[in-house]
Amino acid sequence: MTEAHYRSLAKAGSYRVFATSLVFAIAFLYTGTFDAAAKIGITAAVGKTLLYYVWERIWNTISWGRRSPG
């Protein structure tokens, strides 16, 4: 059983919104400026979204731990 590409994209996008909020908050605590925190958050979000998508697609090819339906 494999996932459709749109499902992997939806999972990656929704997780990234959640995780970027945390990155932004931490960056703001360290930098004290909205501008710097936003740059860090956006850069991390884009890079990690791409990496997560690739990671999901790789894991989708591995059958270990999967069960067949029925």
N, C-alpha and C positions, 0 to 999 in steps of 0.2 A: 504494500500500500504506500503510495507516495502522495505528497501534498502538492497542490497546485501552486504555481508561482505567486498568484495573487494572495493566497493564504499566508505564505511566507512573508510577503511584503506587508500585509496587514499586521501580522504579529510583530515584525521588526519596527514598523512605524508606531504602533501603540506603546510598545515597550520603550522606544526611544523618547517619546514625549514624557513618559513617567521618569525615566532615568535622567533626562536632560534637566528636569526641574531640580533634582538633587545636585547635579554638577553645577548648575547656575547658583544655587544657594551656597554651596561650599566655596565657589569662586568668589562670590560676593563677600563672604565672611573674610576671605584672605586678602582680597584686593580693596574692598571698601568702595568700589565704584561700579555702577550699573554697566557702563560701557565696556570695561574690561571683562566683567563677569559674563556679559552677553556674548562677546567675542569668543571667550573660552567655551561657553555652553554651545554655541552654534558650531564651532569647529569640531568639538567632541561629538556632537550629535550627527553631523554629516559623516565623519569618519567611522564612527561606531555603527551607524546604520548600514553602511556598505559592508563592513566587516561581519556584522551579524547576519546579513542576508547570505553572504558567501558561506559562513559557518553553517547556517541552516541547510543550505543546498548540499553541502558536503555530508552532513549528518543524515540527510534524506537518502543518501546512497548506501548507508550502512544498515544492514538488516539486524544487527545485534540488538536484542531486547525488544523486538517487535513481535507481535502475535498476529497470526492470520485471522481474518474475520471468520466466525462460525465455529 
